[in-house]
Amino acid sequence: MEPLETSLLLTAAGLLLVTAALTSPLSHRLGVPSLLFFLGVGMLAGSEGLGGIAYEEYEDAYRFGTIALVLILFDGALNTPIQTLRRAIVPAGLLATIGVVLTAAIASAVGVAVGLPVPIAVLTGCVVSSTDAAAVFSVLRGGGIHLRGKLGPIIEVESGLNDPMAVLLTMVGTEIILGTTELSSETTFVLIQQLVIGAAGGVAIGLGGQFLLAGIRLPSPGLYLAFTVAFAFLAYGLPSSVGGSGFLSVYVAGMLLGDGPVPYRPGIRRVHEALAWLSQITMFLLLGLLVFPSRLAAVWSDGLAIGFALALVARPAAVLLTLLPIRLPWVEKLFISWVGLRGAVPIILATYPLLRGVPDATLIFDVVFFAVLVNNFVPGSTVAWLAKRADLADPEPITPPASVEIFSYGEYPAEFVWYRLGRQSAVAHAHIHELPLPENTVVTLVLRREEVIAPRGDTQLRPGDYVCLFTHAENQAFLNLLFGRPTDEGL
């Protein structure tokens, strides 16, 4: 590639990312994932849009999409505590396996019913069978929704675990259609092998990463980020090379790595979150570039039919049938069935049949566009409203205007906790020297409107103050009685 071509490519990429980022605040006003705005920017920039960028490199999109999905899954796993997995593993595991298969089967049947060729209908059902954690939680966070009890963990863990099953179904389905393999007991064995090797590889790599992070000392904080990214790629590459599910391995390894000692944890988590968002944005921009509106005109009715059937029939039916043996309130089961947003995974998977040479595979890509669009607009715009209406969400915690963190090689049993004092707070109008603080607890910072106060013994706390304390976890319940409910972590 010539220097001028490289400059133009980077300029175009920069402009696309800036435009996409600037349009994202509109999503919070409309109550839909900002990813749809990135999709729109990509379409406007495409060969049939205002930008006129000619791009039809499905192989490059698939390769980048695989890397993107590794980073997205790893980020979600790093922020999924093991105790969250334990609370939700049974229902989430059923939804991530049986639920995905049922969703694929129902969506495939709808595809056949609307007139798609049987191979295309089957592969389309497989491609759109899994949900997307980033899309779901961008809607929940945008609406200020904090789900109660097991509901949040179930949706979160399912979204992380169900991608490998969709990948396996798509790849196996593609090979069956091409005639390179047959549906038999051997195929079932291959699926089980993928899951077992993927899970075992994730455990081994995650525990290995824990051991190394606990024992090594690198000269720069940035090297620890390189270390965690390297383990994300290893977790995908090694199991995949021996017949395992790399995506399942990435998720398992990320959870185990995040559960152990991670030097500079807050900074590393923020960078991984940024990498995940960049991956999501880029994938939706690529989808927009790969979409040809003139081609969509031929399949819009079939695409919308499958998209609405997926949101209104396939996902709800699959969830309700899968969760029949699980003791959950029906309103929670219905809510889980409604939260079925699709994101980067169908975009990536839709390129696989194209690369393998499946006849008419462009139809899959075009139908996936409508499935992603409908499933983000229809459930996406109502998730936050429904959670509040069904009383499934806690009140939104107040986010403090600042944060205080420890950047250290090691892990400490204490943490910084923020409180916002209300008029009814037990410590409102009290002086700091009067506070019955537990041992190993200290007031570190007070924010009062635009004023930053270094607390002293004679500092008086007032309603509306943000107060930051450094304390041990076992003191949290007592401090909540004094100061009220803690706020969200600072940004």
Secondary structure, DSSP 8 states (H G I E B T S, - for coil): --HHHHHHHHHHHHHHHHHHHHHTHHHHHHTS-THHHHHHHHHHHBTTSSS-B----HHHHHHHHHHHHHHHHHHHHHTS-HHHHHHHHHHHHHIIIIIHHHHHHHHHHHHHHTT--HHHHHHHHHHT-S--HHHHHHHHHHTT-EE-TTHHHHHHHHHHHHHHHHHHHHHHHHHHHHTSS-SSHHHHHHHHHHHHHHHHHHHHHHHHHHHHHHH---SSHHHHHHHHHHHHHHHHHHHHHTTS-HHHHHHHHHHHHHHS--TTHHHHHHHHHHHHHHHHHHHHHHHHHH--HHHHTTTHHHHHHHHHHIIIIIHHHHHHHHTTTS---HHHHHHHHH-----HHHHHHHHHHHHHT-TTTHHHHHHHHHHHHHHHHTTTTTHHHHHHHTT-EE------S-------SS--SEEEEEEE--TT-TTTT-BGGG----TT-EEEEEEETTEEE---TT-B--TT-EEEEEEEGGGHHHHHHHH-SB-----
